[in-house]
């Protein structure tokens, strides 16, 4: 009776498959064969790189979910659940040799599988819907019953602490869930229009955070890469499964470079290794940052001020959204983020120029060796694009148990304030111009914005109302906010009046053209009012 029911179910699935594939709105390219992966790997999704022999299931047994564990391929086999327990094979990926067979610690039919840290997550879809975590020796680690109502879970993929679970109800009524490892549903997506019938899936880490889920869709007869964003799941790439009728597509895993794909009945006797179509990751965006020590070290035991400068530039060709931040590390062990700013729409050629930044080192900070390090990229994931650092020290006794988080100074200058403000048109300007000092009046900092129609030698200085040059608080030399070449574009420079008295101050900007002996092309001055 069971075999008859299974045969009818299989026939039903194949009928739906034929109809669904005909109505599919997504283009599916046929898989080509790449006989020499080393010289012909053009990252064409669906190219068959090679095959290895597959285990041969007996009777109506089926090969189902698969996963990759270090250097071993794992493939599950469903066995008649009323006579014996199902199992998984440990397979040598070089030649398909079965290294071991491991019996599952529960009965029933399983489907998708995914390896995570110390065990394998596997979905049981019949006769009950349960998600287990099992050891490589077949031991039971944990389990939960997913609260997906009448949607039967078929696929599971582990990604950075959470599970992605694909579930089907009937026809192509499907959902994709993001779950915590205790079964708590974090997000739920309707995928009726993108995935027809989940069978197995995995994570392709190099594809990017929002587009790294690869699934096997049996109704569509395809392997698909999904994009998850804003509550919508869409297909961004796919190819026709090489599994041919009357067999059907089943297990799928990703080894970090390629897709490993097996069929249910193993009719063709192979497991396919298939190009995932994902090229090498692009180079990091070119948001260059530099952090330079000026003075103040060693800081006295009673505290003091550390002076430094920051320079940065978007040296790429596209606008960037990014974070910029400074971390402190103490005695190579304790790291604390001191200053952070989120930047949006930062245009090519835009620069950060903070020549007179300062940090008040508290008297109660312990003595020892410190490092300040600047980053561009994404925080707190620490996806670092560029970084720079300098070391400094403080006199006094070392205390490795000191709580820096509870003792951060509240009056530190913010060198990232007003970066990327969209107050002006940031396209390449047609003329020299000082746009503004903003805010004005200010306390204690203002940002001076100016435009250059071409690369120029720029000098920007500040004077008091009597025409005397303002001197750097820590250097005693005339304060030059800018003194060097700057590219064409809009530039912003912060003037910090923390050490100055209230009053009227004047800025003077001079820009000279290119050439062996640059001639002055533009001079402008303006008034700023410091109110404390």
Residue pairs with C-beta under 8 A, 6 or more apart in sequence:
2 80
2 82
3 59
3 60
6 60
7 60
10 248
13 197
13 218
13 219
13 248
14 245
14 246
14 248
16 171
16 172
16 196
16 197
16 219
17 196
17 218
17 219
17 220
17 221
17 248
20 172
20 196
20 219
20 220
21 28
21 219
21 220
21 221
24 220
24 222
25 193
26 220
26 222
26 224
26 235
26 238
28 220
28 221
28 222
28 238
28 239
28 240
29 45
29 46
29 239
29 240
30 46
30 239
30 240
31 46
31 47
31 48
31 239
31 240
31 241
31 242
31 274
32 44
32 46
32 47
32 48
33 47
33 48
34 40
34 41
34 44
34 47
34 48
34 49
34 275
37 49
37 50
37 275
41 47
41 49
41 275
43 275
43 277
43 278
43 279
44 275
44 277
45 225
45 237
45 238
45 239
45 275
45 276
45 277
45 278
46 223
46 239
46 240
46 274
46 275
46 277
47 274
47 275
48 242
48 272
48 273
48 274
48 275
49 258
49 273
49 274
49 275
50 273
51 270
51 271
51 272
51 273
52 91
52 93
52 94
52 95
52 96
52 270
52 271
52 273
53 95
53 96
53 269
53 270
53 271
54 63
54 75
54 96
54 262
54 263
54 266
54 269
54 270
54 271
55 63
55 75
55 77
55 89
55 91
55 98
55 266
56 266
56 269
57 63
57 77
57 264
57 265
57 266
59 80
60 80
61 77
61 78
61 79
61 80
62 77
62 78
62 250
62 264
62 265
63 75
63 76
63 77
63 250
63 251
63 262
63 263
63 264
63 265
63 266
64 75
64 76
64 77
64 78
64 109
64 110
64 111
64 112
64 113
64 199
64 200
64 250
64 251
64 264
65 75
65 76
65 110
65 111
65 112
65 113
65 122
65 123
65 155
65 156
65 200
65 250
65 251
65 252
66 73
66 74
66 75
66 76
66 113
66 200
66 251
66 252
66 253
66 260
66 262
67 74
67 113
67 114
67 115
67 120
67 202
67 253
68 74
68 115
68 202
68 253
68 254
68 255
68 256
68 260
69 90
69 115
69 120
69 136
71 93
72 90
72 91
72 92
72 93
72 99
73 90
73 91
73 92
73 93
73 253
73 260
73 271
74 88
74 89
74 90
74 91
74 113
74 115
74 120
74 253
75 88
75 89
75 91
75 251
75 262
75 271
76 86
76 87
76 88
76 89
76 110
76 113
76 122
76 251
77 86
77 87
77 88
77 89
78 86
78 109
78 110
79 85
79 86
79 87
81 107
81 108
81 109
81 126
81 127
85 103
85 104
85 105
85 106
85 107
86 103
86 104
86 107
86 108
86 109
86 110
87 101
87 102
87 103
87 104
88 101
88 102
88 104
88 113
88 120
89 98
89 99
89 100
89 101
89 102
90 98
90 99
90 100
90 101
90 102
90 136
91 97
91 98
91 99
91 271
92 98
92 99
93 255
93 260
96 271
102 136
102 137
102 138
103 138
104 110
104 122
104 134
104 138
105 132
105 134
105 138
105 139
105 140
106 124
106 130
106 132
106 140
106 143
108 124
108 125
108 126
108 127
108 128
108 130
109 124
109 125
109 126
109 127
110 122
110 123
110 124
110 125
111 122
111 123
111 124
111 125
111 153
111 154
111 155
111 199
111 200
112 122
112 123
112 153
112 154
112 155
112 156
112 157
112 166
112 198
112 199
112 200
112 201
113 120
113 121
113 122
113 123
113 156
113 200
113 251
113 253
114 120
114 121
114 122
114 156
114 157
114 158
114 163
114 201
114 202
114 203
114 253
115 121
115 158
116 133
116 158
118 135
118 141
119 133
119 134
119 135
119 136
119 141
120 133
120 134
120 135
120 136
121 131
121 132
121 133
121 156
121 158
121 163
122 131
122 132
122 133
122 134
122 156
123 129
123 130
123 131
123 153
123 154
123 155
123 156
123 165
124 130
124 131
124 132
125 152
125 153
125 154
126 152
128 145
129 145
129 146
129 148
129 152
129 153
130 143
130 144
130 145
130 146
131 143
131 144
131 145
131 146
131 153
131 156
131 163
131 165
131 183
132 140
132 141
132 142
132 143
133 140
133 141
133 142
133 143
133 181
134 140
134 141
135 141
142 181
144 182
144 183
145 183
146 153
146 165
146 167
146 177
146 179
146 183
146 185
147 183
147 185
148 165
148 167
148 175
148 177
148 185
150 169
151 167
151 168
151 169
151 173
151 174
151 175
152 167
152 168
152 169
153 165
153 166
153 167
154 166
154 167
154 168
154 197
154 198
154 199
154 200
155 164
155 165
155 166
155 167
155 198
155 199
155 200
155 201
155 215
155 216
156 163
156 164
156 165
156 166
156 201
157 163
157 164
157 201
157 202
157 203
157 213
158 164
158 203
159 203
159 212
159 213
161 181
162 178
162 179
162 180
162 181
162 186
163 177
163 178
163 179
163 180
163 181
164 176
164 177
164 178
164 179
164 201
164 203
164 213
165 176
165 177
165 178
165 179
166 174
166 175
166 176
166 177
166 191
166 195
166 198
166 201
166 215
167 174
167 175
167 176
167 177
167 198
168 174
168 197
168 198
169 175
171 219
172 192
172 195
172 196
172 197
172 219
173 192
174 190
174 191
174 192
174 195
174 196
174 197
174 198
175 188
175 189
175 190
175 191
176 188
176 189
176 191
176 195
176 198
176 213
176 226
176 228
176 233
177 185
177 186
177 187
177 188
177 189
178 185
178 186
178 187
178 188
179 185
179 186
180 186
187 231
189 228
189 231
189 232
189 233
190 233
191 226
191 233
194 224
194 226
194 233
194 234
194 235
195 215
195 217
195 220
195 224
195 226
195 233
195 235
196 217
196 218
196 219
196 220
197 217
197 218
197 219
197 220
198 215
198 216
198 217
199 215
199 216
199 217
199 218
199 249
199 250
199 251
199 252
200 215
200 216
200 250
200 251
200 252
200 253
201 213
201 214
201 215
201 216
201 252
202 213
202 214
202 252
202 253
202 254
202 259
203 212
203 213
203 214
203 254
204 212
204 213
204 214
204 225
204 254
204 276
204 278
205 212
205 256
206 212
206 256
206 278
206 281
207 214
207 225
207 276
207 278
210 227
210 228
210 229
211 225
211 226
211 227
211 228
211 236
212 225
213 225
213 226
213 228
214 223
214 224
214 225
214 226
214 252
214 254
214 259
214 276
215 223
215 224
215 226
215 252
216 223
216 241
216 249
216 250
216 251
216 252
216 261
217 223
217 224
217 249
218 248
218 249
218 250
220 238
221 240
221 241
221 243
221 249
222 238
222 239
222 240
222 241
222 249
223 238
223 239
223 241
223 249
223 252
223 259
223 261
223 274
224 235
224 237
224 238
225 235
225 236
225 237
225 238
225 276
225 277
225 278
226 233
226 234
226 235
226 236
227 233
227 234
227 235
227 236
237 277
239 274
239 277
241 249
241 261
242 261
242 272
242 274
243 249
243 250
243 261
243 263
243 264
243 268
244 267
244 268
246 265
246 267
247 263
247 264
247 265
247 266
247 267
247 268
248 263
248 264
248 265
249 261
249 263
249 264
250 262
250 263
250 264
251 260
251 261
251 262
252 259
252 260
252 261
252 262
253 259
253 260
254 260
254 276
257 276
258 273
258 274
258 275
258 276
259 272
259 273
259 274
259 275
259 276
260 271
260 272
260 273
260 274
261 271
261 272
261 274
262 271
262 272
284 377
284 384
284 385
284 386
285 314
285 316
285 318
285 320
285 322
285 376
285 385
286 314
286 315
286 316
286 385
286 386
287 312
287 313
287 314
287 315
287 316
287 320
287 322
287 324
287 346
287 376
287 377
287 385
287 386
288 312
288 313
288 315
288 376
288 386
289 310
289 311
289 312
289 324
289 352
289 374
289 375
289 376
289 386
289 387
289 388
290 310
290 311
290 312
290 374
290 388
291 308
291 309
291 310
291 326
291 372
291 373
291 374
291 388
291 389
291 390
292 308
292 309
292 310
292 311
292 390
293 308
293 390
293 391
293 392
294 307
294 308
294 309
294 474
294 475
295 306
295 307
295 474
295 475
296 304
296 305
296 306
296 307
296 358
296 361
296 392
296 474
297 306
297 392
297 393
297 394
298 392
298 393
298 394
298 395
299 305
299 306
299 361
299 392
299 393
299 394
299 395
300 394
300 395
301 363
301 367
301 394
301 395
301 396
302 363
303 360
303 361
303 362
303 363
303 364
303 365
304 360
304 361
305 358
305 359
305 360
305 361
305 474
306 358
306 359
306 361
306 372
306 392
307 356
307 357
307 358
307 474
308 357
308 358
308 359
308 372
308 390
309 354
309 355
309 356
309 357
310 352
310 353
310 354
310 357
310 374
310 415
311 351
311 352
311 353
311 354
312 324
312 351
312 352
312 376
313 349
313 350
313 351
313 352
313 487
314 320
314 346
314 347
314 348
314 349
314 350
314 351
315 348
316 348
317 348
318 348
319 345
319 346
319 347
319 348
320 343
320 345
320 346
321 343
321 344
321 345
321 346
322 342
322 343
322 346
322 376
322 377
322 378
322 385
323 340
323 341
323 342
323 343
323 375
323 376
323 377
323 378
323 379
324 340
324 341
324 343
324 352
324 374
324 375
324 376
324 416
324 419
325 337
325 338
325 339
325 340
325 341
325 374
325 375
325 379
326 337
326 338
326 339
326 340
326 372
326 373
326 374
326 375
327 335
327 336
327 337
327 338
327 372
327 373
327 375
328 335
328 336
328 338
328 370
328 371
328 372
328 404
329 335
329 370
329 371
329 373
330 336
330 366
330 368
330 369
330 370
330 400
330 402
330 404
331 368
331 369
331 370
331 398
331 400
332 369
332 371
333 400
334 400
334 402
334 404
336 404
336 405
336 408
337 379
337 380
338 359
338 372
338 408
338 412
339 412
339 414
339 415
339 416
340 379
340 416
341 414
341 416
341 417
341 419
343 416
343 419
343 420
344 420
345 420
345 422
346 419
346 420
347 426
347 489
347 490
349 428
349 487
349 488
349 489
350 420
350 426
350 489
350 490
350 491
351 486
351 487
351 489
351 491
351 492
352 415
352 416
352 419
353 481
353 482
353 491
353 492
353 493
354 415
354 493
354 494
355 480
355 481
355 482
356 472
356 473
356 479
356 481
356 496
357 413
357 415
357 496
358 412
358 413
358 473
358 474
358 496
358 498
359 372
359 409
359 412
359 413
360 409
360 411
360 412
361 394
361 409
362 407
362 409
364 407
365 394
365 402
365 404
365 407
366 394
366 396
366 397
366 398
366 399
366 402
367 393
367 394
367 395
367 396
367 397
367 398
367 399
368 393
368 394
368 396
368 398
368 399
369 391
369 392
369 393
370 391
370 392
370 393
370 394
371 389
371 390
371 391
371 392
372 389
372 390
372 392
373 387
373 388
373 389
374 387
374 388
374 389
375 382
375 384
375 385
375 386
375 387
376 384
376 385
376 386
376 387
377 383
377 384
377 385
377 386
413 445
413 496
413 498
415 494
417 445
417 447
417 494
418 438
418 447
418 492
418 494
419 492
421 447
421 492
423 435
423 436
423 438
423 449
424 435
424 449
424 451
424 490
425 490
426 489
426 490
428 453
428 488
428 489
429 451
429 452
429 453
429 488
429 489
429 490
430 453
431 451
431 453
432 450
432 451
432 452
432 453
432 456
432 511
432 521
432 522
432 524
433 450
433 451
433 524
434 448
434 449
434 450
434 507
434 509
434 524
434 526
435 449
435 450
435 451
435 490
436 448
436 449
437 446
437 447
437 448
437 449
437 495
437 507
437 526
437 528
438 446
438 447
438 449
439 446
440 446
440 528
440 529
441 528
441 529
441 530
441 531
442 497
442 528
442 529
442 530
442 531
443 497
443 530
443 531
443 532
444 496
444 497
444 498
444 500
444 530
444 532
445 494
445 495
445 496
445 497
445 498
446 494
446 495
446 497
446 528
447 492
447 493
447 494
447 495
448 460
448 481
448 492
448 493
448 494
448 495
448 507
448 509
449 490
449 491
449 492
449 493
450 458
450 460
450 490
450 491
450 493
450 509
450 524
451 489
451 490
451 491
452 458
452 486
452 487
452 488
452 489
452 491
452 511
453 488
454 488
454 513
454 514
455 485
455 486
455 487
455 488
455 514
456 485
456 486
456 488
456 511
456 512
456 513
456 514
456 518
456 521
456 522
457 484
457 485
457 511
457 512
457 513
457 514
457 518
458 482
458 483
458 484
458 485
458 486
458 491
458 509
458 510
458 511
458 512
459 480
459 482
459 483
459 509
459 510
460 480
460 481
460 482
460 483
460 493
460 507
460 508
460 509
460 510
461 469
461 470
461 478
461 479
461 480
461 481
461 507
461 508
462 469
462 470
462 479
462 481
462 495
462 505
462 506
462 507
462 508
462 528
463 469
463 470
463 505
463 506
463 507
463 508
464 470
464 503
464 504
464 505
464 506
465 503
465 504
465 505
465 506
467 506
469 478
469 479
470 478
470 479
470 500
470 505
471 477
471 478
471 479
472 478
472 479
473 498
473 499
481 493
481 495
481 507
482 491
482 493
482 509
495 507
495 528
497 505
497 530
500 530
501 530
501 532
502 530
502 531
502 532
503 529
503 530
504 527
504 528
504 529
504 530
505 527
505 528
505 529
505 530
506 525
506 526
506 527
506 528
507 525
507 526
507 528
508 523
508 524
508 525
509 522
509 523
509 524
509 525
510 520
510 522
510 523
511 520
511 521
511 522
511 523
512 518
512 519
512 520
512 521
513 519
513 521
